[in-house]
Amino acid sequence: MLFNKSLAKGCFPSELKKAVVRPLLKKDGTTDLCLICHSFLSKLLDKVMQKRLQEFWDSNNLMPETEAGMVREWVAGKAV
């Protein structure tokens, strides 16, 4: 129900926008990457939205055959 309301209103609850950011330190003490921990519900909403978008694109034939970034089970060798 929370996800349906969020998607219907087109807004993302501010409570789910919070994340814990932890720098990953190198041996010399400099940071190169950060580890970002989102809430479980935030990740779940992301998956729901991704699935709905993919179904919409597939049902309306909107994804070009040459697009590799968003296509599930797409093999890079197909582009060659």
Residue pairs with C-beta under 8 A, 6 or more apart in sequence:
2 13
2 41
3 44
3 45
3 48
6 12
6 13
6 45
7 48
7 49
7 52
12 45
16 38
16 39
16 41
16 42
16 45
17 42
18 39
19 36
19 37
19 38
19 39
19 42
20 36
20 37
21 34
21 35
21 36
21 37
22 34
22 35
22 36
22 37
23 31
23 33
23 34
23 35
24 31
24 32
24 33
24 34
24 35
25 31
26 32
54 70
54 72
56 62
57 63
57 70
63 70
63 71
66 79
68 74
68 76
68 78
68 79
